[in-house]
Amino acid sequence: MNFLKVLNTVAIMIPLLFVIVGLFITDLLALAMISTILTGIIQLIIGISYFMKFPKNNDIKIYFVFVVLFFICISFNLTSGWIWILPPALCSYLSILIYSPKE
């Protein structure tokens, strides 16, 4: 579980570091936006690993329902303003799941 915590922290820090450096080197701001894709991929891997470790946990199932909802909306071009709130919300939700103590 510690590995998932470290990997999640790294995934979250990648775009943040590019944004901080991008404040001084503005060419890297575009790279920060692109690196969020990498963060999403890493978080999906973390979510799958978490699900394999805790298959009966309903919270991780809720996470995957919203991940699927996001990809369905993107696939069918249903990209209204609210849909872009979902990736940061999912990132936060998965982080809370990983960092909260388990029974």
Biotite code that builds the C-alpha atoms (Angstrom):
import biotite.structure as struc

atoms = struc.array([
    struc.Atom([0.000, 0.000, 0.000], chain_id="A", res_id=1, res_name="MET", atom_name="CA", element="C"),
    struc.Atom([2.925, 2.332, 0.629], chain_id="A", res_id=2, res_name="ASN", atom_name="CA", element="C"),
    struc.Atom([3.956, 1.903, -3.004], chain_id="A", res_id=3, res_name="PHE", atom_name="CA", element="C"),
    struc.Atom([0.520, 3.100, -4.149], chain_id="A", res_id=4, res_name="LEU", atom_name="CA", element="C"),
    struc.Atom([0.808, 6.142, -1.893], chain_id="A", res_id=5, res_name="LYS", atom_name="CA", element="C"),
    struc.Atom([4.238, 7.034, -3.265], chain_id="A", res_id=6, res_name="VAL", atom_name="CA", element="C"),
    struc.Atom([3.147, 6.447, -6.865], chain_id="A", res_id=7, res_name="LEU", atom_name="CA", element="C"),
    struc.Atom([0.053, 8.608, -6.330], chain_id="A", res_id=8, res_name="ASN", atom_name="CA", element="C"),
    struc.Atom([2.147, 11.392, -4.856], chain_id="A", res_id=9, res_name="THR", atom_name="CA", element="C"),
    struc.Atom([4.506, 11.258, -7.836], chain_id="A", res_id=10, res_name="VAL", atom_name="CA", element="C"),
    struc.Atom([1.558, 11.270, -10.260], chain_id="A", res_id=11, res_name="ALA", atom_name="CA", element="C"),
    struc.Atom([0.092, 14.364, -8.634], chain_id="A", res_id=12, res_name="ILE", atom_name="CA", element="C"),
    struc.Atom([3.434, 16.158, -8.435], chain_id="A", res_id=13, res_name="MET", atom_name="CA", element="C"),
    struc.Atom([4.344, 15.769, -12.126], chain_id="A", res_id=14, res_name="ILE", atom_name="CA", element="C"),
    struc.Atom([1.969, 18.477, -13.455], chain_id="A", res_id=15, res_name="PRO", atom_name="CA", element="C"),
    struc.Atom([2.471, 20.658, -10.376], chain_id="A", res_id=16, res_name="LEU", atom_name="CA", element="C"),
    struc.Atom([6.223, 20.737, -10.890], chain_id="A", res_id=17, res_name="LEU", atom_name="CA", element="C"),
    struc.Atom([5.789, 21.676, -14.542], chain_id="A", res_id=18, res_name="PHE", atom_name="CA", element="C"),
    struc.Atom([3.437, 24.502, -13.555], chain_id="A", res_id=19, res_name="VAL", atom_name="CA", element="C"),
    struc.Atom([5.873, 25.830, -10.965], chain_id="A", res_id=20, res_name="ILE", atom_name="CA", element="C"),
    struc.Atom([8.766, 25.704, -13.419], chain_id="A", res_id=21, res_name="VAL", atom_name="CA", element="C"),
    struc.Atom([6.425, 27.078, -16.099], chain_id="A", res_id=22, res_name="GLY", atom_name="CA", element="C"),
    struc.Atom([6.031, 30.248, -14.086], chain_id="A", res_id=23, res_name="LEU", atom_name="CA", element="C"),
    struc.Atom([9.637, 31.009, -15.001], chain_id="A", res_id=24, res_name="PHE", atom_name="CA", element="C"),
    struc.Atom([9.849, 29.214, -18.344], chain_id="A", res_id=25, res_name="ILE", atom_name="CA", element="C"),
    struc.Atom([6.478, 29.727, -20.018], chain_id="A", res_id=26, res_name="THR", atom_name="CA", element="C"),
    struc.Atom([7.133, 27.117, -22.708], chain_id="A", res_id=27, res_name="ASP", atom_name="CA", element="C"),
    struc.Atom([6.692, 24.404, -20.072], chain_id="A", res_id=28, res_name="LEU", atom_name="CA", element="C"),
    struc.Atom([3.084, 25.368, -19.272], chain_id="A", res_id=29, res_name="LEU", atom_name="CA", element="C"),
    struc.Atom([1.892, 23.397, -22.303], chain_id="A", res_id=30, res_name="ALA", atom_name="CA", element="C"),
    struc.Atom([3.945, 20.453, -21.073], chain_id="A", res_id=31, res_name="LEU", atom_name="CA", element="C"),
    struc.Atom([2.172, 20.729, -17.708], chain_id="A", res_id=32, res_name="ALA", atom_name="CA", element="C"),
    struc.Atom([-1.181, 20.354, -19.439], chain_id="A", res_id=33, res_name="MET", atom_name="CA", element="C"),
    struc.Atom([0.025, 17.361, -21.422], chain_id="A", res_id=34, res_name="ILE", atom_name="CA", element="C"),
    struc.Atom([1.514, 15.748, -18.315], chain_id="A", res_id=35, res_name="SER", atom_name="CA", element="C"),
    struc.Atom([-1.957, 15.550, -16.802], chain_id="A", res_id=36, res_name="THR", atom_name="CA", element="C"),
    struc.Atom([-2.598, 12.725, -19.272], chain_id="A", res_id=37, res_name="ILE", atom_name="CA", element="C"),
    struc.Atom([0.299, 10.823, -17.703], chain_id="A", res_id=38, res_name="LEU", atom_name="CA", element="C"),
    struc.Atom([-1.163, 11.542, -14.280], chain_id="A", res_id=39, res_name="THR", atom_name="CA", element="C"),
    struc.Atom([-4.504, 10.093, -15.387], chain_id="A", res_id=40, res_name="GLY", atom_name="CA", element="C"),
    struc.Atom([-2.878, 6.946, -16.728], chain_id="A", res_id=41, res_name="ILE", atom_name="CA", element="C"),
    struc.Atom([-0.899, 6.455, -13.521], chain_id="A", res_id=42, res_name="ILE", atom_name="CA", element="C"),
    struc.Atom([-4.033, 7.018, -11.457], chain_id="A", res_id=43, res_name="GLN", atom_name="CA", element="C"),
    struc.Atom([-5.930, 4.399, -13.481], chain_id="A", res_id=44, res_name="LEU", atom_name="CA", element="C"),
    struc.Atom([-3.136, 1.925, -12.764], chain_id="A", res_id=45, res_name="ILE", atom_name="CA", element="C"),
    struc.Atom([-3.290, 2.865, -9.073], chain_id="A", res_id=46, res_name="ILE", atom_name="CA", element="C"),
    struc.Atom([-7.077, 2.421, -9.087], chain_id="A", res_id=47, res_name="GLY", atom_name="CA", element="C"),
    struc.Atom([-6.825, -1.020, -10.667], chain_id="A", res_id=48, res_name="ILE", atom_name="CA", element="C"),
    struc.Atom([-4.147, -2.044, -8.143], chain_id="A", res_id=49, res_name="SER", atom_name="CA", element="C"),
    struc.Atom([-6.284, -0.744, -5.293], chain_id="A", res_id=50, res_name="TYR", atom_name="CA", element="C"),
    struc.Atom([-9.302, -2.643, -6.627], chain_id="A", res_id=51, res_name="PHE", atom_name="CA", element="C"),
    struc.Atom([-7.257, -5.853, -6.823], chain_id="A", res_id=52, res_name="MET", atom_name="CA", element="C"),
    struc.Atom([-6.214, -5.389, -3.201], chain_id="A", res_id=53, res_name="LYS", atom_name="CA", element="C"),
    struc.Atom([-9.691, -4.385, -1.935], chain_id="A", res_id=54, res_name="PHE", atom_name="CA", element="C"),
    struc.Atom([-12.208, -5.907, -4.391], chain_id="A", res_id=55, res_name="PRO", atom_name="CA", element="C"),
    struc.Atom([-15.202, -5.519, -2.053], chain_id="A", res_id=56, res_name="LYS", atom_name="CA", element="C"),
    struc.Atom([-14.621, -1.816, -1.412], chain_id="A", res_id=57, res_name="ASN", atom_name="CA", element="C"),
    struc.Atom([-17.599, 0.130, -2.779], chain_id="A", res_id=58, res_name="ASN", atom_name="CA", element="C"),
    struc.Atom([-15.667, 3.410, -2.902], chain_id="A", res_id=59, res_name="ASP", atom_name="CA", element="C"),
    struc.Atom([-13.299, 2.159, -5.593], chain_id="A", res_id=60, res_name="ILE", atom_name="CA", element="C"),
    struc.Atom([-16.281, 0.878, -7.575], chain_id="A", res_id=61, res_name="LYS", atom_name="CA", element="C"),
    struc.Atom([-17.774, 4.377, -7.440], chain_id="A", res_id=62, res_name="ILE", atom_name="CA", element="C"),
    struc.Atom([-14.440, 5.716, -8.703], chain_id="A", res_id=63, res_name="TYR", atom_name="CA", element="C"),
    struc.Atom([-14.549, 3.424, -11.725], chain_id="A", res_id=64, res_name="PHE", atom_name="CA", element="C"),
    struc.Atom([-18.190, 4.292, -12.474], chain_id="A", res_id=65, res_name="VAL", atom_name="CA", element="C"),
    struc.Atom([-17.210, 7.944, -12.768], chain_id="A", res_id=66, res_name="PHE", atom_name="CA", element="C"),
    struc.Atom([-14.087, 7.112, -14.798], chain_id="A", res_id=67, res_name="VAL", atom_name="CA", element="C"),
    struc.Atom([-16.268, 5.211, -17.266], chain_id="A", res_id=68, res_name="VAL", atom_name="CA", element="C"),
    struc.Atom([-18.780, 8.090, -17.276], chain_id="A", res_id=69, res_name="LEU", atom_name="CA", element="C"),
    struc.Atom([-15.977, 10.510, -18.121], chain_id="A", res_id=70, res_name="PHE", atom_name="CA", element="C"),
    struc.Atom([-14.702, 8.404, -21.008], chain_id="A", res_id=71, res_name="PHE", atom_name="CA", element="C"),
    struc.Atom([-18.228, 7.879, -22.368], chain_id="A", res_id=72, res_name="ILE", atom_name="CA", element="C"),
    struc.Atom([-18.819, 11.633, -22.327], chain_id="A", res_id=73, res_name="CYS", atom_name="CA", element="C"),
    struc.Atom([-15.516, 12.252, -24.094], chain_id="A", res_id=74, res_name="ILE", atom_name="CA", element="C"),
    struc.Atom([-16.198, 9.511, -26.652], chain_id="A", res_id=75, res_name="SER", atom_name="CA", element="C"),
    struc.Atom([-19.605, 10.902, -27.584], chain_id="A", res_id=76, res_name="PHE", atom_name="CA", element="C"),
    struc.Atom([-18.348, 14.501, -27.529], chain_id="A", res_id=77, res_name="ASN", atom_name="CA", element="C"),
    struc.Atom([-20.548, 15.458, -24.581], chain_id="A", res_id=78, res_name="LEU", atom_name="CA", element="C"),
    struc.Atom([-17.941, 17.892, -23.339], chain_id="A", res_id=79, res_name="THR", atom_name="CA", element="C"),
    struc.Atom([-19.905, 20.617, -21.650], chain_id="A", res_id=80, res_name="SER", atom_name="CA", element="C"),
    struc.Atom([-18.240, 22.739, -18.985], chain_id="A", res_id=81, res_name="GLY", atom_name="CA", element="C"),
    struc.Atom([-19.033, 20.455, -16.041], chain_id="A", res_id=82, res_name="TRP", atom_name="CA", element="C"),
    struc.Atom([-17.291, 17.385, -17.462], chain_id="A", res_id=83, res_name="ILE", atom_name="CA", element="C"),
    struc.Atom([-13.847, 18.968, -16.990], chain_id="A", res_id=84, res_name="TRP", atom_name="CA", element="C"),
    struc.Atom([-14.407, 19.079, -13.243], chain_id="A", res_id=85, res_name="ILE", atom_name="CA", element="C"),
    struc.Atom([-14.438, 15.286, -13.197], chain_id="A", res_id=86, res_name="LEU", atom_name="CA", element="C"),
    struc.Atom([-10.685, 14.541, -13.675], chain_id="A", res_id=87, res_name="PRO", atom_name="CA", element="C"),
    struc.Atom([-9.496, 16.690, -10.735], chain_id="A", res_id=88, res_name="PRO", atom_name="CA", element="C"),
    struc.Atom([-12.389, 15.383, -8.646], chain_id="A", res_id=89, res_name="ALA", atom_name="CA", element="C"),
    struc.Atom([-11.466, 11.790, -9.491], chain_id="A", res_id=90, res_name="LEU", atom_name="CA", element="C"),
    struc.Atom([-7.829, 12.508, -8.702], chain_id="A", res_id=91, res_name="CYS", atom_name="CA", element="C"),
    struc.Atom([-8.814, 13.898, -5.312], chain_id="A", res_id=92, res_name="SER", atom_name="CA", element="C"),
    struc.Atom([-11.256, 11.063, -4.625], chain_id="A", res_id=93, res_name="TYR", atom_name="CA", element="C"),
    struc.Atom([-8.685, 8.366, -5.399], chain_id="A", res_id=94, res_name="LEU", atom_name="CA", element="C"),
    struc.Atom([-6.102, 10.155, -3.269], chain_id="A", res_id=95, res_name="SER", atom_name="CA", element="C"),
    struc.Atom([-8.518, 10.242, -0.337], chain_id="A", res_id=96, res_name="ILE", atom_name="CA", element="C"),
    struc.Atom([-9.178, 6.512, -0.791], chain_id="A", res_id=97, res_name="LEU", atom_name="CA", element="C"),
    struc.Atom([-5.499, 5.674, -0.843], chain_id="A", res_id=98, res_name="ILE", atom_name="CA", element="C"),
    struc.Atom([-4.421, 7.886, 2.038], chain_id="A", res_id=99, res_name="TYR", atom_name="CA", element="C"),
    struc.Atom([-7.338, 7.134, 4.379], chain_id="A", res_id=100, res_name="SER", atom_name="CA", element="C"),
    struc.Atom([-6.771, 4.358, 6.913], chain_id="A", res_id=101, res_name="PRO", atom_name="CA", element="C"),
    struc.Atom([-8.317, 0.965, 6.186], chain_id="A", res_id=102, res_name="LYS", atom_name="CA", element="C"),
    struc.Atom([-10.079, -1.301, 8.654], chain_id="A", res_id=103, res_name="GLU", atom_name="CA", element="C"),
])
